[in-house]
């Protein structure tokens, strides 16, 4: 049975740990995107352009799916940087786990399952609040939340790989400032990608977030089509590559 798989032990460890620390991550995981939606979508959106919105869509309805995917990316990166590094370097939790019959694959799978669990709760909560504010409606809101969770997976996997490789946590603020923040701002979250210079558009499409934002927005606005299957395939491809890299880095570092 699924619940008897070895990696669920790792998942259980992180869930138990998270019960003691969830309040500290609530702002970045959930409250900050909600404040963005309320301040920009409902406030600034009514003031800019006479409230006409983007391509005939109210700005709050345009913004909410982008924030949904963006907050998933941020939550995934945060959950797979300091926690992974700490489990390797500080409290040695992963050393202890790998001294048991657990394998590196179990550790990676368990940690990513924990990240997915966090993304499910934060994405669902954000979708509920956005729906209450009128920015997300119907089945599209539920489907968009699911895609947001999927969008976070490749970022969690690559963040895990980085955390398993670096020797100092000083690398993480650089990732937050020069990778995560630019992606959050320039992947179509706040405005259409077409408004960016062509080279930046190409850079954006070379990352999972732009594809996740596109699918979330199409689902939320009821404009989904075959092209979204391509977007999802790109996200899945990044996820597979990220998981493979995470597993390789953990094996290289932890297994002699």
ABEGO torsion letter per residue (X at the ends): XAAABAAAAAAAAAAAAAAAAAAAAAAAAAAAAAAAAAAAAAAAAAABGGGAEBGGBBAAAAAAAAAAAAAAAAAAAAAABAAAAAAAAAAGAAAAAAABABBAAAAAAAAAAAAAAAAAAAAAAAAAAAAAAGABBEAAAAAAAAAAAAAAAAAAAAAAAAAAABABAAAAAAAAAAAAAAAAAAAGAABBAAABBAAAAAAAAABAAAAAAAAAAAAAAGABBAAAAAAAAAAAAAAAAAAAAAAAAAAAAABX
